[in-house]
Amino acid sequence: MPGKRANSEGSVTKRKDGLWEARITLEGGKRKSFYAKTRQEASRKLAEALRDRDRGVLVVGGRQMVGQYLTAWLDTLVATIRPRTLQRYEQYVRVHLIPALGTTTLTKLTAQRVQALYTSKLADGLSSSTVNHLHQVLHRALESAVRLELVQRNVCDLVDPPRMRHFEMTTLSEEQAQALLEAAIGNRFEALYVLALATGMRQGELLALRWRDVDLEARTLQVRATLQKDTLIFAEPKTPYSRRRIALSQTAIEALRRHHALQAEERQKMGSAWTDLGLVFPNTVGQPMDCINLLKHSFRPLLRAAGLPRMRFHDLRHTAATLLLGRGINPKIMSEMLGHSQIGITLGLYSHVTPHMQQQAADAMDAALDSYRESSKRPSKQQDDRPTGG
């Protein structure tokens, strides 16, 4: 006779009503039962339940609801994604997915139901970008369910998400960039705007920058962190490629030196009220600068003072890239400076500069072949030696 199963291995027994019952012990000692008409089927369900339990999947059998699965799925992401990303996923699941799909059995979720959700959300006024992000979260969750063999296919693959709406890129000309920085002279964040235009750094990267990451003598800085807009928490940079070293222009060096001296005076004046976190661009008491306050009380008034159109802070990054590419800087260098993973991303974003770069290349070729061009304008010896007359 086979040996008795250990408690952790579950059990299969025949009930008085003729059904076979498979039982498994979950975390915390709770028991879960599955029923079948034959011992073979009960044993199969037991094996599946044991496998799911060992993988950390919520064991609720074939009646698992979408809401139950999504809640358990979020728990598995805690150690694998950034806190801000997890917070955004949790919001999509709690606000949109569970209210609409939560009571649907996971195995009975259809593409039609998901498509109807997207249509409903668009009709309620959600932007196409938000609904597209909602689709990406649900797709990722169901892809995990497919790998765990909880469902046979990802129904999101059969759905047409709305097309993403892309922001129109606003960039400043060289004259406008000069006007912005001239208007910023004497501003508490003058050096921040200089650095934004000189390096193309993201707003979060600038506000997370510490003096220990800046080497004024070597004229470089190191991007090591970013400040999350919603929580004011320091986090890892956006991607591994975002951790980068950037060479600083003399203009940026001079602005940072002035800023360092002014900050020392500000810190001394505040005394014990100053929290010394070593930030290059903190608020007035040394704490992380709130992104929204920076926009409302500094950046937007500065644009008005300079007579410039309203734009996003992120457009300063686009301006930096456009100005440098327009002056013929190698796109590979620009890609590394901006922290892009591939040069194709840089060229794709700034394709509007490409025609000008191509013309620069054509002009450079003219310069390289200038001697030939001059020679070609003079009559050749062969032409002089050709017979004339009949």
DRENDO-1510 file (C-alpha; in Angstrom, 1 decimal, always signed):
<recs>
REC; n; res; u; v; w
REC; 1; MET; +0.0; +0.0; +0.0 .
REC; 2; PRO; +1.2; +3.5; -0.7 .
REC; 3; GLY; +2.5; +5.5; +2.3 .
REC; 4; LYS; +0.3; +8.1; +3.9 .
REC; 5; ARG; +0.7; +11.6; +2.5 .
REC; 6; ALA; +2.2; +14.3; +4.7 .
REC; 7; ASN; -0.1; +17.2; +5.6 .
REC; 8; SER; +1.8; +19.5; +3.2 .
REC; 9; GLU; +1.1; +17.1; +0.3 .
REC; 10; GLY; -2.7; +17.2; +0.6 .
REC; 11; SER; -5.1; +14.2; +0.5 .
REC; 12; VAL; -7.7; +12.5; -1.7 .
REC; 13; THR; -10.7; +10.8; -0.1 .
REC; 14; LYS; -14.0; +9.4; -1.3 .
REC; 15; ARG; -17.1; +11.0; +0.2 .
REC; 16; LYS; -20.4; +9.3; +1.2 .
REC; 17; ASP; -22.2; +10.9; -1.7 .
REC; 18; GLY; -19.8; +9.2; -4.2 .
REC; 19; LEU; -17.7; +12.3; -5.0 .
REC; 20; TRP; -13.9; +12.4; -4.5 .
REC; 21; GLU; -12.5; +15.2; -2.4 .
REC; 22; ALA; -9.0; +16.6; -2.7 .
REC; 23; ARG; -7.8; +18.7; +0.2 .
REC; 24; ILE; -4.8; +21.0; +0.6 .
REC; 25; THR; -3.4; +23.1; +3.4 .
REC; 26; LEU; -2.8; +26.7; +2.6 .
REC; 27; GLU; -0.5; +29.2; +4.3 .
REC; 28; GLY; -1.8; +29.9; +7.8 .
REC; 29; GLY; -3.3; +26.4; +8.2 .
REC; 30; LYS; -6.5; +27.1; +6.2 .
REC; 31; ARG; -7.8; +24.1; +4.3 .
REC; 32; LYS; -9.1; +24.1; +0.7 .
REC; 33; SER; -11.1; +21.4; -1.0 .
REC; 34; PHE; -11.7; +20.4; -4.6 .
REC; 35; TYR; -14.3; +17.9; -5.8 .
REC; 36; ALA; -14.4; +15.5; -8.7 .
REC; 37; LYS; -16.4; +12.5; -9.9 .
REC; 38; THR; -13.3; +10.2; -10.1 .
REC; 39; ARG; -10.2; +9.7; -8.1 .
REC; 40; GLN; -8.1; +10.4; -11.1 .
REC; 41; GLU; -9.7; +13.8; -11.6 .
REC; 42; ALA; -9.4; +14.6; -7.9 .
REC; 43; SER; -5.7; +13.7; -7.9 .
REC; 44; ARG; -5.2; +16.0; -10.9 .
REC; 45; LYS; -6.8; +18.9; -9.2 .
REC; 46; LEU; -4.7; +18.2; -6.1 .
REC; 47; ALA; -1.5; +18.2; -8.1 .
REC; 48; GLU; -2.5; +21.5; -9.8 .
REC; 49; ALA; -3.3; +23.1; -6.4 .
REC; 50; LEU; +0.0; +22.0; -4.9 .
REC; 51; ARG; +1.9; +23.4; -7.9 .
REC; 52; ASP; +0.0; +26.7; -7.6 .
REC; 53; ARG; +0.6; +26.9; -3.9 .
REC; 54; ASP; +4.3; +26.3; -4.3 .
REC; 55; ARG; +4.5; +29.1; -7.0 .
REC; 56; GLY; +2.8; +31.5; -4.6 .
REC; 57; VAL; -0.4; +31.7; -6.6 .
REC; 58; LEU; -3.7; +32.1; -4.8 .
REC; 59; VAL; -5.3; +28.6; -4.7 .
REC; 60; VAL; -9.0; +29.0; -5.2 .
REC; 61; GLY; -9.6; +26.4; -7.9 .
REC; 62; GLY; -11.6; +27.1; -11.1 .
REC; 63; ARG; -13.8; +29.7; -9.3 .
REC; 64; GLN; -10.9; +32.3; -9.0 .
REC; 65; MET; -12.2; +35.7; -9.8 .
REC; 66; VAL; -10.4; +38.4; -11.8 .
REC; 67; GLY; -10.4; +40.6; -8.7 .
REC; 68; GLN; -8.8; +37.9; -6.5 .
REC; 69; TYR; -6.2; +37.1; -9.1 .
REC; 70; LEU; -5.2; +40.8; -9.7 .
REC; 71; THR; -4.9; +41.4; -6.0 .
REC; 72; ALA; -2.6; +38.4; -5.6 .
REC; 73; TRP; -0.7; +39.4; -8.7 .
REC; 74; LEU; +0.1; +42.9; -7.3 .
REC; 75; ASP; +1.6; +41.3; -4.3 .
REC; 76; THR; +4.1; +39.4; -6.4 .
REC; 77; LEU; +5.3; +42.6; -8.0 .
REC; 78; VAL; +6.5; +44.3; -4.8 .
REC; 79; ALA; +10.1; +43.2; -5.1 .
REC; 80; THR; +10.3; +43.4; -8.9 .
REC; 81; ILE; +9.2; +46.9; -9.9 .
REC; 82; ARG; +9.8; +50.5; -8.8 .
REC; 83; PRO; +7.5; +51.7; -5.9 .
REC; 84; ARG; +6.0; +54.5; -8.1 .
REC; 85; THR; +5.2; +51.9; -10.9 .
REC; 86; LEU; +3.6; +49.6; -8.3 .
REC; 87; GLN; +1.6; +52.5; -7.0 .
REC; 88; ARG; +0.3; +53.3; -10.5 .
REC; 89; TYR; -0.5; +49.6; -11.2 .
REC; 90; GLU; -2.4; +49.4; -7.9 .
REC; 91; GLN; -4.4; +52.5; -8.9 .
REC; 92; TYR; -5.4; +51.1; -12.3 .
REC; 93; VAL; -6.4; +47.8; -10.7 .
REC; 94; ARG; -8.4; +49.3; -7.8 .
REC; 95; VAL; -10.1; +52.2; -9.6 .
REC; 96; HIS; -10.8; +50.6; -13.0 .
REC; 97; LEU; -10.2; +46.9; -13.4 .
REC; 98; ILE; -11.7; +45.4; -10.2 .
REC; 99; PRO; -14.9; +47.5; -10.3 .
REC; 100; ALA; -15.5; +46.4; -13.9 .
REC; 101; LEU; -14.1; +42.9; -14.1 .
REC; 102; GLY; -13.5; +41.8; -10.5 .
REC; 103; THR; -16.5; +39.5; -10.1 .
REC; 104; THR; -15.8; +37.8; -13.4 .
REC; 105; THR; -14.4; +34.2; -13.2 .
REC; 106; LEU; -10.8; +34.4; -14.4 .
REC; 107; THR; -11.2; +31.5; -16.9 .
REC; 108; LYS; -14.4; +33.1; -18.3 .
REC; 109; LEU; -13.0; +36.5; -19.0 .
REC; 110; THR; -13.4; +37.3; -22.7 .
REC; 111; ALA; -11.9; +39.7; -25.2 .
REC; 112; GLN; -15.4; +41.2; -25.8 .
REC; 113; ARG; -15.7; +42.0; -22.1 .
REC; 114; VAL; -12.3; +43.7; -22.1 .
REC; 115; GLN; -13.0; +45.6; -25.3 .
REC; 116; ALA; -16.3; +46.8; -23.8 .
REC; 117; LEU; -14.4; +48.1; -20.7 .
REC; 118; TYR; -12.0; +50.2; -22.9 .
REC; 119; THR; -15.0; +51.6; -24.9 .
REC; 120; SER; -16.8; +52.5; -21.7 .
REC; 121; LYS; -13.7; +54.2; -20.2 .
REC; 122; LEU; -13.3; +56.3; -23.3 .
REC; 123; ALA; -16.9; +57.3; -23.2 .
REC; 124; ASP; -16.5; +58.3; -19.5 .
REC; 125; GLY; -13.9; +60.8; -20.5 .
REC; 126; LEU; -10.6; +58.9; -19.9 .
REC; 127; SER; -7.9; +59.8; -22.4 .
REC; 128; SER; -6.7; +57.3; -24.9 .
REC; 129; SER; -3.3; +57.3; -23.2 .
REC; 130; THR; -4.8; +56.4; -19.8 .
REC; 131; VAL; -6.9; +53.6; -21.4 .
REC; 132; ASN; -3.8; +52.3; -23.2 .
REC; 133; HIS; -1.9; +52.2; -20.0 .
REC; 134; LEU; -4.8; +50.3; -18.4 .
REC; 135; HIS; -4.6; +47.8; -21.3 .
REC; 136; GLN; -0.8; +47.4; -20.7 .
REC; 137; VAL; -1.4; +46.6; -16.9 .
REC; 138; LEU; -4.1; +44.1; -17.6 .
REC; 139; HIS; -2.1; +42.5; -20.4 .
REC; 140; ARG; +0.9; +42.1; -18.1 .
REC; 141; ALA; -1.3; +40.5; -15.4 .
REC; 142; LEU; -2.9; +38.0; -17.7 .
REC; 143; GLU; +0.4; +37.2; -19.3 .
REC; 144; SER; +1.5; +36.0; -15.9 .
REC; 145; ALA; -1.7; +34.0; -15.6 .
REC; 146; VAL; -0.8; +32.3; -18.9 .
REC; 147; ARG; +2.7; +31.4; -17.6 .
REC; 148; LEU; +1.2; +29.9; -14.4 .
REC; 149; GLU; -1.3; +28.0; -16.6 .
REC; 150; LEU; -4.3; +29.6; -14.9 .
REC; 151; VAL; -5.7; +30.5; -18.3 .
REC; 152; GLN; -5.1; +29.1; -21.7 .
REC; 153; ARG; -4.5; +32.4; -23.5 .
REC; 154; ASN; -4.2; +36.2; -22.9 .
REC; 155; VAL; -7.5; +37.7; -24.1 .
REC; 156; CYS; -5.8; +41.1; -24.3 .
REC; 157; ASP; -4.0; +39.8; -27.4 .
REC; 158; LEU; -7.4; +39.8; -29.1 .
REC; 159; VAL; -8.3; +43.3; -28.1 .
REC; 160; ASP; -7.7; +46.6; -30.0 .
REC; 161; PRO; -6.5; +49.2; -27.5 .
REC; 162; PRO; -6.9; +52.8; -28.4 .
REC; 163; ARG; -4.1; +54.5; -30.2 .
REC; 164; MET; -1.8; +56.4; -27.9 .
REC; 165; ARG; -2.0; +60.2; -28.1 .
REC; 166; HIS; +1.4; +61.7; -28.3 .
REC; 167; PHE; +2.3; +65.1; -26.9 .
REC; 168; GLU; +3.3; +67.7; -29.4 .
REC; 169; MET; +6.9; +68.5; -28.7 .
REC; 170; THR; +7.6; +72.1; -27.9 .
REC; 171; THR; +11.2; +73.3; -28.3 .
REC; 172; LEU; +12.9; +76.7; -27.9 .
REC; 173; SER; +15.1; +78.2; -30.6 .
REC; 174; GLU; +18.6; +79.3; -29.6 .
REC; 175; GLU; +17.3; +82.9; -29.2 .
REC; 176; GLN; +14.4; +81.8; -27.0 .
REC; 177; ALA; +16.7; +79.6; -24.9 .
REC; 178; GLN; +19.0; +82.6; -24.4 .
REC; 179; ALA; +15.9; +84.7; -23.4 .
REC; 180; LEU; +14.8; +82.2; -20.9 .
REC; 181; LEU; +18.2; +82.1; -19.2 .
REC; 182; GLU; +18.6; +85.8; -19.2 .
REC; 183; ALA; +15.2; +86.1; -17.5 .
REC; 184; ALA; +16.4; +83.6; -14.9 .
REC; 185; ILE; +19.5; +85.7; -13.9 .
REC; 186; GLY; +19.2; +86.2; -10.1 .
REC; 187; ASN; +16.4; +83.5; -9.8 .
REC; 188; ARG; +16.9; +81.0; -7.0 .
REC; 189; PHE; +16.8; +78.2; -9.6 .
REC; 190; GLU; +18.9; +79.9; -12.3 .
REC; 191; ALA; +21.5; +77.1; -12.3 .
REC; 192; LEU; +18.7; +74.5; -12.6 .
REC; 193; TYR; +17.5; +76.0; -15.8 .
REC; 194; VAL; +21.1; +76.3; -17.1 .
REC; 195; LEU; +21.7; +72.7; -16.3 .
REC; 196; ALA; +18.4; +71.5; -17.8 .
REC; 197; LEU; +19.3; +73.2; -21.2 .
REC; 198; ALA; +23.0; +72.3; -21.0 .
REC; 199; THR; +22.5; +68.6; -20.2 .
REC; 200; GLY; +19.0; +67.6; -21.2 .
REC; 201; MET; +18.5; +66.0; -17.7 .
REC; 202; ARG; +14.9; +65.1; -16.6 .
REC; 203; GLN; +13.2; +67.2; -13.9 .
REC; 204; GLY; +13.3; +64.3; -11.4 .
REC; 205; GLU; +17.0; +63.8; -12.1 .
REC; 206; LEU; +17.8; +67.4; -11.5 .
REC; 207; LEU; +15.8; +67.6; -8.2 .
REC; 208; ALA; +17.5; +64.4; -7.0 .
REC; 209; LEU; +21.0; +65.6; -7.8 .
REC; 210; ARG; +23.4; +65.9; -4.9 .
REC; 211; TRP; +26.6; +67.9; -4.6 .
REC; 212; ARG; +28.6; +64.7; -4.1 .
REC; 213; ASP; +27.6; +63.6; -7.6 .
REC; 214; VAL; +29.0; +66.9; -9.1 .
REC; 215; ASP; +32.7; +67.3; -9.8 .
REC; 216; LEU; +33.3; +70.9; -10.8 .
REC; 217; GLU; +37.0; +70.4; -11.3 .
REC; 218; ALA; +36.6; +67.4; -13.7 .
REC; 219; ARG; +33.5; +69.2; -15.2 .
REC; 220; THR; +31.3; +66.2; -14.9 .
REC; 221; LEU; +28.2; +65.0; -13.0 .
REC; 222; GLN; +26.8; +61.6; -12.3 .
REC; 223; VAL; +23.1; +60.8; -12.6 .
REC; 224; ARG; +22.4; +58.3; -9.8 .
REC; 225; ALA; +18.7; +58.9; -8.7 .
REC; 226; THR; +15.4; +60.6; -9.6 .
REC; 227; LEU; +12.8; +62.3; -7.4 .
REC; 228; GLN; +9.4; +60.8; -7.8 .
REC; 229; LYS; +6.9; +63.5; -8.6 .
REC; 230; ASP; +3.9; +62.3; -6.5 .
REC; 231; THR; +5.7; +61.0; -3.4 .
REC; 232; LEU; +8.9; +63.1; -3.3 .
REC; 233; ILE; +10.8; +59.9; -2.7 .
REC; 234; PHE; +14.2; +59.3; -4.2 .
REC; 235; ALA; +14.3; +56.2; -6.5 .
REC; 236; GLU; +16.6; +54.5; -9.0 .
REC; 237; PRO; +16.8; +56.3; -12.4 .
REC; 238; LYS; +14.2; +55.5; -15.0 .
REC; 239; THR; +16.2; +52.8; -16.7 .
REC; 240; PRO; +19.7; +51.3; -16.3 .
REC; 241; TYR; +20.9; +53.6; -19.1 .
REC; 242; SER; +19.7; +56.6; -17.2 .
REC; 243; ARG; +22.5; +56.1; -14.7 .
REC; 244; ARG; +25.1; +58.0; -16.6 .
REC; 245; ARG; +28.0; +60.5; -16.5 .
REC; 246; ILE; +27.5; +63.8; -18.2 .
REC; 247; ALA; +30.2; +66.3; -19.3 .
REC; 248; LEU; +29.5; +69.9; -18.2 .
REC; 249; SER; +29.9; +73.0; -20.3 .
REC; 250; GLN; +31.8; +76.0; -18.9 .
REC; 251; THR; +28.4; +77.8; -18.8 .
REC; 252; ALA; +27.0; +75.1; -16.5 .
REC; 253; ILE; +30.2; +75.1; -14.3 .
REC; 254; GLU; +30.0; +78.8; -13.8 .
REC; 255; ALA; +26.3; +78.7; -12.9 .
REC; 256; LEU; +26.8; +75.9; -10.5 .
REC; 257; ARG; +29.7; +77.7; -8.7 .
REC; 258; ARG; +27.5; +80.8; -8.2 .
REC; 259; HIS; +24.6; +78.6; -7.0 .
REC; 260; HIS; +26.9; +76.7; -4.5 .
REC; 261; ALA; +28.0; +80.0; -3.0 .
REC; 262; LEU; +24.4; +81.4; -2.7 .
REC; 263; GLN; +23.2; +78.1; -1.2 .
REC; 264; ALA; +25.9; +78.3; +1.5 .
REC; 265; GLU; +24.6; +81.7; +2.5 .
REC; 266; GLU; +21.0; +80.5; +2.5 .
REC; 267; ARG; +21.9; +77.5; +4.6 .
REC; 268; GLN; +23.8; +79.7; +7.1 .
REC; 269; LYS; +20.8; +82.1; +7.3 .
REC; 270; MET; +18.3; +79.2; +8.0 .
REC; 271; GLY; +20.5; +77.7; +10.7 .
REC; 272; SER; +18.9; +74.7; +12.4 .
REC; 273; ALA; +15.8; +74.9; +10.2 .
REC; 274; TRP; +17.9; +73.7; +7.3 .
REC; 275; THR; +17.9; +69.9; +6.6 .
REC; 276; ASP; +21.2; +69.1; +5.0 .
REC; 277; LEU; +20.6; +66.4; +2.5 .
REC; 278; GLY; +23.3; +67.6; +0.1 .
REC; 279; LEU; +20.8; +68.4; -2.6 .
REC; 280; VAL; +21.9; +70.8; -5.3 .
REC; 281; PHE; +18.3; +72.1; -5.9 .
REC; 282; PRO; +16.3; +71.7; -2.6 .
REC; 283; ASN; +13.5; +73.9; -1.3 .
REC; 284; THR; +14.1; +76.8; +1.0 .
REC; 285; VAL; +14.8; +74.5; +4.0 .
REC; 286; GLY; +17.0; +71.9; +2.3 .
REC; 287; GLN; +14.2; +69.3; +1.7 .
REC; 288; PRO; +13.3; +67.8; -1.7 .
REC; 289; MET; +11.7; +70.5; -4.0 .
REC; 290; ASP; +8.1; +69.7; -4.9 .
REC; 291; CYS; +7.8; +69.4; -8.7 .
REC; 292; ILE; +4.4; +71.1; -8.8 .
REC; 293; ASN; +5.5; +74.1; -6.7 .
REC; 294; LEU; +8.6; +74.5; -9.0 .
REC; 295; LEU; +6.3; +74.7; -12.0 .
REC; 296; LYS; +3.7; +77.0; -10.5 .
REC; 297; HIS; +6.0; +79.4; -8.6 .
REC; 298; SER; +9.2; +79.4; -10.7 .
REC; 299; PHE; +9.1; +77.9; -14.2 .
REC; 300; ARG; +5.8; +79.2; -15.5 .
REC; 301; PRO; +6.4; +82.8; -14.2 .
REC; 302; LEU; +9.8; +82.6; -15.8 .
REC; 303; LEU; +8.3; +81.7; -19.2 .
REC; 304; ARG; +5.9; +84.7; -18.9 .
REC; 305; ALA; +8.8; +87.0; -17.9 .
REC; 306; ALA; +10.8; +85.9; -20.9 .
REC; 307; GLY; +7.8; +86.3; -23.3 .
REC; 308; LEU; +7.8; +82.6; -24.1 .
REC; 309; PRO; +4.9; +80.3; -24.8 .
REC; 310; ARG; +3.7; +77.9; -22.1 .
REC; 311; MET; +5.4; +74.6; -22.2 .
REC; 312; ARG; +6.2; +71.5; -20.1 .
REC; 313; PHE; +9.4; +71.4; -18.0 .
REC; 314; HIS; +10.2; +68.2; -20.0 .
REC; 315; ASP; +10.4; +70.3; -23.1 .
REC; 316; LEU; +13.6; +71.8; -21.9 .
REC; 317; ARG; +15.1; +68.3; -22.3 .
REC; 318; HIS; +13.7; +68.3; -25.9 .
REC; 319; THR; +15.2; +71.7; -26.5 .
REC; 320; ALA; +18.6; +70.7; -25.3 .
REC; 321; ALA; +18.6; +67.7; -27.7 .
REC; 322; THR; +17.3; +69.7; -30.6 .
REC; 323; LEU; +19.8; +72.5; -30.2 .
REC; 324; LEU; +22.8; +70.2; -30.0 .
REC; 325; LEU; +21.7; +67.9; -32.9 .
REC; 326; GLY; +21.0; +71.0; -34.9 .
REC; 327; ARG; +24.6; +72.0; -34.4 .
REC; 328; GLY; +25.8; +68.7; -35.8 .
REC; 329; ILE; +26.6; +66.8; -32.5 .
REC; 330; ASN; +26.9; +63.1; -33.1 .
REC; 331; PRO; +23.5; +61.4; -32.3 .
REC; 332; LYS; +25.4; +58.6; -30.5 .
REC; 333; ILE; +26.8; +61.1; -28.1 .
REC; 334; MET; +23.4; +62.7; -27.7 .
REC; 335; SER; +21.9; +59.3; -27.0 .
REC; 336; GLU; +24.4; +58.6; -24.2 .
REC; 337; MET; +23.9; +62.1; -22.8 .
REC; 338; LEU; +20.1; +61.8; -22.6 .
REC; 339; GLY; +20.3; +58.2; -21.2 .
REC; 340; HIS; +18.5; +56.5; -24.1 .
REC; 341; SER; +19.0; +52.8; -24.4 .
REC; 342; GLN; +19.3; +52.9; -28.2 .
REC; 343; ILE; +20.4; +55.6; -30.7 .
REC; 344; GLY; +17.2; +54.8; -32.6 .
REC; 345; ILE; +15.1; +56.3; -29.8 .
REC; 346; THR; +17.1; +59.6; -30.0 .
REC; 347; LEU; +16.7; +59.7; -33.8 .
REC; 348; GLY; +13.0; +58.8; -33.6 .
REC; 349; LEU; +12.2; +61.5; -31.1 .
REC; 350; TYR; +14.2; +64.2; -32.9 .
REC; 351; SER; +13.5; +63.2; -36.5 .
REC; 352; HIS; +12.5; +66.8; -37.2 .
REC; 353; VAL; +16.1; +67.8; -36.9 .
REC; 354; THR; +17.3; +65.1; -39.4 .
REC; 355; PRO; +16.7; +67.1; -42.6 .
REC; 356; HIS; +18.9; +69.9; -41.2 .
REC; 357; MET; +21.6; +67.4; -40.2 .
REC; 358; GLN; +21.5; +65.9; -43.7 .
REC; 359; GLN; +22.0; +69.3; -45.2 .
REC; 360; GLN; +24.9; +69.9; -42.9 .
REC; 361; ALA; +26.4; +66.5; -44.1 .
REC; 362; ALA; +25.9; +67.6; -47.7 .
REC; 363; ASP; +27.6; +70.9; -47.0 .
REC; 364; ALA; +30.5; +69.1; -45.2 .
REC; 365; MET; +30.9; +66.9; -48.3 .
REC; 366; ASP; +31.1; +70.0; -50.5 .
REC; 367; ALA; +33.9; +71.3; -48.3 .
REC; 368; ALA; +35.7; +67.9; -48.5 .
REC; 369; LEU; +35.6; +67.9; -52.3 .
REC; 370; ASP; +36.1; +71.6; -52.7 .
REC; 371; SER; +39.3; +71.2; -54.8 .
REC; 372; TYR; +37.5; +69.0; -57.2 .
REC; 373; ARG; +34.6; +71.4; -57.5 .
REC; 374; GLU; +37.0; +74.2; -58.4 .
REC; 375; SER; +38.8; +72.1; -61.0 .
REC; 376; SER; +35.6; +70.9; -62.6 .
REC; 377; LYS; +34.7; +74.5; -63.4 .
REC; 378; ARG; +37.8; +74.9; -65.7 .
REC; 379; PRO; +37.8; +73.5; -69.2 .
REC; 380; SER; +39.5; +70.1; -69.2 .
REC; 381; LYS; +42.6; +69.2; -71.4 .
REC; 382; GLN; +40.5; +66.7; -73.3 .
REC; 383; GLN; +38.0; +69.4; -74.2 .
REC; 384; ASP; +40.8; +71.6; -75.4 .
REC; 385; ASP; +42.3; +68.9; -77.6 .
REC; 386; ARG; +39.1; +68.0; -79.3 .
REC; 387; PRO; +39.2; +68.8; -83.1 .
REC; 388; THR; +37.1; +71.7; -84.2 .
REC; 389; GLY; +35.4; +72.2; -87.6 .
REC; 390; GLY; +34.1; +69.7; -90.2 .
</recs>
